[in-house]
Amino acid sequence: MSIVPRSREGFTLDFVARSLSTTVLHPVLTSMLAILAGSELPALGPITEKIASIFPHYRLGLYLTAGTGLAIWGNNVLNKWSANNWTRDPTWDFNKEIVLVTGGSGGIGTSIIRHLLAKNINTTIVVIDYVPLTWTPPEGSRVHYYQCDLSNPDQLRDVSALVKSQVGHPTVLINNAGVMRGHTLLEGTYEDTSLTIRTNLVAPFLLLQEFLPDMVANNHGHVVSVGSISSAVALPRLADYAATKAGLATLSEALRYELGICYGAPRVRVSIAQPCFVRTAMVQGEVGWNHFLLPFLHVDSVGERLAEVVASGYAENVYMPGMMRYVASLLSGGPTWLQQSLIGNSARTTTIVLKSTNEKQIDPKTGFLAK
């Protein structure tokens, strides 16, 4: 297997950073080189003398590189275990787990499911979506589909009861479903705003109330939410969407603390993904920033990454591309002039076309999706 990561987006800064982390900045490699450089082994004498004649300060460079690699590794280890309440859970068995994916009929949800089934065809998958499946489950798989308008609490309650009685209690809940109407605040109707908030934010709360108790009782489970970098870096025409994703991030953070402090269930994992724009059937167009720095993500890049997180049995805060962890912190907590300049200029040159979500009609009498 190649130590250089694959990049569906091509040559990007994130690809460079991930390649360096597995090669030049790998802690084992850099530490060994630093130790050898500082040793007095006679056999290395001619080699070190030759290197020193070309790069007089090569030892300092190796020490700094090794220190950087160890610091990155240490930070990743602390992030991993703190996100998992410093506990292991050896009971994960994906021959027995039940994975519920909302919005699994297409896009990121479908990609997550396909990658999970590629890892283990025996994993039970439950799809809850308003749209019928746009893909055919693999032969021999255990995929169950339930139609539901997640913005409708009554439908959500009824479908949740069916899932528990017909399939079982999910051990993995993936809050993936979401709508993006793409209106400015003044263009959107009451129904547009309400639908977005109920689907993107209220539904995850209600689904947790349905399925979290069994996870807590067994001290085993995983809640994965598909957020968006717009939770920290909002753009025009996405105010309602961005607000729901910010709420989803806060929900995930609070839930992680509650599991360890309030419920005594530290083995129940909580993960959230914060991807930048992902090219799906719902989102097309061009973004106004440099592709090398912030690429338009391929749907399978996100789906595969989240499937890896689920299959690992460990929680993780996933940023895609990885540098967005630091960009988001800089913009949300940095100087106002920097935020206004970078986001404002990008927004003026961004052409995002929203397809499927805007084609969904809302019943003016009920405020829910029209049948």
N, C-alpha and C positions, 0 to 999 in steps of 0.2 A: 504494500500500500504506500502511495506517495506521501511524503511528509509535507508537501506543498498543498495547501487546501485548494479545493475547486471553487471557481467563481463563475456563476452563470451570468453575472453582470459585466464580465470582462475585467480589464485592468483598472482597478480602483484603489484608493488609499486604504480601504478596509482589507482588500486582498493583500496589499503590501504589508500591512501591519500584522495580519494573521500569518503570513509567510515568515516574517521575521521572528515571530513568537515561537514558531516551531523549528527554527534553524538557528540564526545568529544569536537570538535572545533566549534560547532554550536553556534553562538553569543548569541542567546536567552538563551539556556541552560547554557552555561558557565557564562553568566552575572548574571543569577538568582542564581546560586550556589555561585558565588563570593559575591553577596549581602547578601545572607543568612549567609555565613561564617563570614562576618563582622558585622552582626547584634548581638544584645544582647537579643534576644528573650529567655525568661526563658524556654520555651518548648524545645528549641534546646540545652540547656545547657548540659545535660547528653550526648547527641550525639556528640557535638563538643569536649567535654572533652575526650571522648573515642577515637575519631579520632586523637586528639592532642597527646594522649599518645602513639599512634602507629606512626603517622607522625607529628612530632613537627612543621614542616614548611608547613603544608598543606594549610594554608591560602595564603602564598606566591605562592605556586604552582597553586592554583585556580585563583589568580589574574593574574599570568602570562598566564595561559591558556585562561582566559577571554580576556586579552589584545590581545593575538595572534588571537583568533577567531574574535574579533572585527576588527583587522587590516586587516585580510583576507577578511572579509565581506565588509569593507570600500573600499578596493582596487578593489574588484569585482564590486561594485556599480559605482565607478569612471570609471572603464574600460567600463562598459556597456553604461553609458550615454555619455561619450566622443566619443565612437564609433558611437553613434547615434545623434551626433550634439546637444545633450541636448534637443531633441524634441521627442514628442510622435506622433503617427499616429493612430488615432482611426478608420480609414476608412478601415482597412483590413477586407475583407470578402472572404473567400476561396470558397464560392459558385460562386463568380464572377471572382476571380483571374485567370490569364492564366500563367502557369508555363512552361517555355521552358527549356528543359534539353538537352544539347549536350552529345553525347555518352551514351544515355539512353537505349541502346539495351542490355546492360549487366553490370556486375560489380557494381561499386559504384552508377552509374546513375540509374540502375534498382532498387537498394535498396532504394535510395532516393524516387523514384516514388512510390514504393510499400508502404513505410511508410507514404508518404503524402496522398495516396488514402485510407490508413487504418484510417487516421484521418478524411478525408472528401472525400467521393466517388464522390462528385459533382465538385471537383476541375478539371479544364481543364488542361490537360497535353499535351505538344507538345514535341515530341522526334525528334531530328535531329541527324542522325548517318549514317555512311557509311554501317554499318552492319544491316541487317534486325532484327526486334525484335526477341529476343530469348525467350520471355515470352508472355503469353496471358493476355491481359488486363482484369481486373475483369468485370463481367457482370454489365452493367449499368454505367460504367465509360466513361469518355470523353477523350480518348487518341488518339492523332493524330500523325502519323509517316511520316517523310519526309526523303528520302534518300539524302545524300549529302556528298561529299568529302570536308571536311572543309578546307583542304589545298588548295583548288581551289577557289580563290576569285569570279570567275564568277558564279560557282555553288552556293556559299554562298549567293551572292546577289540575285540570282533568287529564291532560296528557301525562303529567308527572305521575299521577296515580296509576295510569295504564302502564307506564314504563316499570314502575315498582312491582306491579302485580304480574305482568307478562314476561318481563326480562329479569328483573332484580334491581337491587340498589346499586347505582353507579358508584364505582370507586374512583373514577376520574371524571371530573366535570370540566369541559372546555367551553368557556364562554367566548364563542367566536362570532355569533350572529351580530350584525349591525347594519344600520341604514345610514345613508349620507345623502341628504336631499340637495345639498349644494346651493342653497339660497342665501342671500344676504338676510340680515335681521328683518328688514322691511319688506323683502320679497316673499318670505315664508309666511304661511298661514298658521293659525292656531293649531290646525291639525298636523301640519308638517313638523312643527316644533315638538308637539306632544308625542307624535309617533316616534321621533328620533330618541327622545329621552326615555320613553317607556321601553323601547326595544333595546337600546344600547346600555341603559343603566338600571332601570327598574327591574327588568327581566333577570339580570344576573343576581340581584338581591333576592328575588323570589325563588329562583332556582336553588340558591344556597339554602334558603329556608326549607326547601323540599328535600334536598339530598345531603346537606351537610350533617344533620343529626346522626345518620348511620355511620358516616366517616368518623365522627367524634366518638361514637360509642365503641367503634373498633380500633380507634387510634391508628387509622390507616386510610389514606386517600390523597388525592391531588386535585387542587383547583387551579386551572390554567385560564388566564384571561388574555385575550388578544386586544391589546390597547393600541395606542398610536403615539408617535412622537408629537402629534398635534396637541397632546395633553400638556406639553411644555412649550411648544412653539406653534401657536395658533396662526392660521391664515384667514384672510377674508373669505366669506361664503362658507366657512366651516365652523362658525361660532357654536352652534348647538352640538355638532358632532364632537368638536374639541372639548367642550364642557363635559360631555358624557365620558369621554376617554380620561379626562382628568379625574372625574369621579370614580371611574373603574380602577385607576391607579391608587387612589386613596382607599377605596374599598379593600383592595388586595393588601395594602400595607397594614390597615387596621385588623383585617382578618388574621394575618400572620401573628400579630401580637395577641389577639384574643385566643387563638388556638393554644398558645403556650401558657398564657396567664390565666384566662378565664375558664377554659374548657379542659385543661389538662390533657390535651391531645397534640403533643409536639411533633408527632410523626405524620400528621396530616400536612401535606406540602401545599404551598401557595406560590405560584409562578405568574409572572406577567411579561408579555412581550410588548416592546415599544418600537415597532418598525417605522421606518419612513414610508413614503408612498410605495404601494405595492401594485404592480400592473396586473389587474384582474379584469373580469368582464364588467365589473362595476366602475372601475377607475381606469381611464385611458388618458392620453394626451401627453404633454411635455411639461417638465418642470423648469423653473427659471434659474436653477443653480448648476454648478459645474458637476458633470457626471462623474468625474474622477473622485470628487469629494463626497458627493451624496447621490449615488445612483438610484434610478427607478428600479426597485427590487423585483426580481422574478418571483412569482408566487410559490414556486417549489423551493426556493431558498428559505423562505419563511416556514413553509410547511414541513420541510425536512428538519429544520432546526428545532421546531417545537416538538416534532415526533421524537427527536433525540432526547429532549428534556423529559418528556413523559416516560419514555422507555428507561431512562436512567434511574427513575424513582427519587430523584432529588429536585428540589425547587431551585429556580434560578430567575433572576431578573435579566431578560434578554433584550438587548438593544441592537437594532439592525439599521444601518451598519454600526459596528461596535463603537466608532468614535462619537456616535450620537449621545452616548452616556455623558460625555464631557461637553459636547456642544450644547446640549439641552441645559445642563447645569450652568454653563457660562451665560447663555442667553437669558434664562429665567432669573438668574441671580446677579447678572452683570449690569453694566451701565445701561441706562435707558436709551441713550443715543446709539449704542452699538446694536441693541435689539431692534430699534426702529429702522436703522439703516439697513441691516442685513435682511431682516424679514420683509420690510417694506419693499426693498428693491426686488427681492425674489418674487413677492406676490404680484408685482406689476408685470413680470415676464413669465408667469406660470399660467399655462392653459390646461386645466384639468377638465376632462369631459366625463361626466357622470352618466352612465347608461342605465343599467337595470334598475337601480333604486328609484330614479325619477319616473320610470315607466310604471312602477307600482302605483295604482290608484287608491286613494283613500275614500272610504264611504263617508260622505258628509254627515250622514245621520248618526253613525256610531263613532266615527273618529278612528276606526280600525281599518286594516287593509280590506279592500273590496274583494269579494269572491269572484 
